[in-house]
Amino acid sequence: MERGQSAPAIFDRALLRRRLARAAARGAPDFLLARAADDLADRLAGIKRPFPRSLDLCTPAANFAQTVIAGGRPAPLRAGRFYEAGVDLVAEEEALPFAAEAFDLIVSGFALQWVDDLPGALAQARRMLAPDGLFLACFPGGASLIELRAALAQAEDEISGGASPRVSPFVDLRDLGGLLQRAGFALPVTDVDSFTLRYDSMFALCAELRAMGAANVLTQRSRKPLRRAILLRAAEIYATRFSDADGRVRATMELVWLSGWAPHESQQKPLQPGSAQMRLADALKPKDG
């Protein structure tokens, strides 16, 4: 299946694959994935379902697959963007080679933030789920790295008279519930895990992003390296605007979670308009005694 022709190429997919493969080979930091995997374990623990056929959709390491197994369920099929240990097949999130209703559970961590057509990717995930199958995904949300974006944009504008995109855009949580419904999921739920990371400097943050393979892969990125003067000014702005009393700088991280079910007749249905048995005004009246 090919990516929809109407979806613009926002990300340089070939560059992304190369950077992620290099990061994996060098032992990319996985503390964010580990945090998300702990959250995934909590979410799955409350669901008493075996999910015999599951898919790990392009999570960049084995954390999510190991979480599914640790919960007593069969090992998921792992789809990845490139070949590495434990990956069963290489696939693109927007062009998946699976039949309809092939899985009972699909999990995905830190992958969907880099798709050009997120509605299309969600629709494919919905198509691949059997009735009453579950989709769970986590990726960075809209407020992630707002400090870095602000510092780089201000510095480049001051020195060069304009700014080019230096940090990938992230989807806002408020848009995701509608996207799940549009893709055909039942009982859609979105929530967010927001927290703050701290670094010695902006340069330490950027080094960690590169080590994760998460540097700029926008197709509209400037091909010219940032001038030293801009980087130094950005670090100065960052330290001035976003540092704590001990001199360390803050970096906001927002992990958004999506969950939705493939529709099934057993699922709870919303009440039909006019079917309430009590008027709201009566329900709000204080009770006697």
C-alpha positions, -999 to 999 in steps of 0.1 A, spaced: 0 0 0 14 34 -10 13 65 11 -16 87 0 -7 111 -27 -24 140 -9 -1 138 21 29 161 18 64 147 25 71 164 58 99 141 69 130 128 51 123 91 56 157 78 43 176 102 65 154 92 95 161 55 89 199 61 87 200 81 119 179 57 139 200 28 126 232 45 136 218 55 170 207 19 177 241 5 167 258 29 191 234 22 220 208 50 219 196 63 253 163 46 261 151 62 293 121 78 276 112 44 261 116 28 294 93 53 311 67 48 283 71 9 286 63 12 324 32 31 315 22 6 289 26 -22 315 1 -4 338 -24 1 309 -23 -35 298 -24 -49 334 -59 -36 338 -71 -55 307 -79 -92 312 -75 -102 276 -50 -127 261 -44 -108 228 -29 -139 210 -20 -119 179 -1 -87 185 20 -62 166 47 -38 178 45 -11 152 80 5 146 89 11 183 127 18 179 138 -8 205 124 -39 222 109 -22 253 73 -24 242 75 -60 229 92 -70 262 64 -54 281 37 -73 262 56 -106 269 61 -97 306 23 -94 310 20 -131 301 9 -126 265 25 -141 233 55 -122 218 43 -96 194 54 -95 158 79 -66 156 78 -43 126 108 -19 123 121 8 100 153 -11 95 168 -45 103 181 -50 138 181 -77 164 145 -88 172 128 -71 142 107 -95 122 102 -74 91 110 -39 78 79 -18 71 68 18 69 41 30 93 21 44 63 25 13 40 20 -18 62 18 -52 45 -8 -68 68 -43 -81 60 -74 -67 76 -82 -80 111 -47 -96 114 -41 -85 150 -58 -84 184 -34 -58 198 -12 -31 182 13 -12 203 36 15 191 61 37 209 80 68 196 72 61 160 41 80 149 56 114 155 75 109 122 47 99 99 36 123 71 0 111 71 -10 104 107 -47 100 99 -38 75 73 -15 56 96 -43 54 123 -68 42 97 -44 14 87 -40 4 123 -77 3 127 -81 -18 96 -55 -43 108 -74 -49 141 -98 -77 146 -132 -67 161 -127 -57 198 -89 -54 192 -70 -27 210 -46 0 197 -22 17 222 4 42 210 27 68 226 48 95 211 60 131 219 33 157 220 30 194 211 47 209 241 78 188 238 111 208 235 93 241 235 124 257 251 148 245 224 125 256 196 121 291 212 158 296 218 169 285 183 142 305 166 151 337 185 188 334 180 185 327 143 161 355 138 183 380 157 215 371 137 202 360 103 170 380 101 148 349 98 144 314 112 141 280 95 125 249 113 151 232 135 129 210 156 102 186 143 66 197 149 46 176 173 8 169 173 -13 187 198 -32 164 222 -65 182 215 -64 170 179 -58 133 186 -92 123 199 -108 135 167 -82 117 146 -90 84 164 -127 88 158 -120 97 121 -100 65 118 -129 45 130 -119 36 165 -145 30 192 -140 43 228 -111 66 219 -91 79 248 -61 104 248 -40 115 277 -6 130 284 24 124 306 42 157 311 75 161 328 107 181 328 142 169 320 173 189 331 206 193 314 239 211 320 234 231 289 215 233 256 245 216 240 240 186 263 204 183 253 212 185 216 239 158 220 213 135 236 188 141 209 215 132 183 224 101 202 187 90 200 186 96 163 161 124 169 178 153 152 160 174 126 147 153 96 123 178 82 123 179 44 121 217 46 151 220 69 179 242 60 208 223 45 233 248 59 247 240 93 239 265 120 265 292 123 286 290 155 274 325 165 237 314 163 244 283 184 262 303 211 234 329 211 208 302 213 226 286 243 227 320 260 190 326 254 182 291 267 203 296 298 187 330 305 151 320 299 149 284 309 174 277 337 170 268 374 188 283 403 216 257 400 223 268 364 209 237 348 184 241 320 150 227 316 135 207 287 98 200 286 87 165 275 51 156 268 43 120 260 8 116 245 -10 83 247 -37 72 222 -60 42 228 -89 29 208 -108 -3 201 -119 -19 169 -157 -17 171 -176 -48 184 -212 -53 194 -202 -62 230 -188 -27 236 -206 0 256 -227 22 234 -235 59 241 -271 66 250 -294 76 223 -306 113 224 -338 115 244 -333 81 261 -326 95 296 -349 84 324 -345 116 345 -344 153 337 -311 170 345 -329 196 366 -344 168 388 -310 150 391 -294 182 405 -320 188 431 -308 183 467 -320 152 484 -341 154 516 -325 144 549 
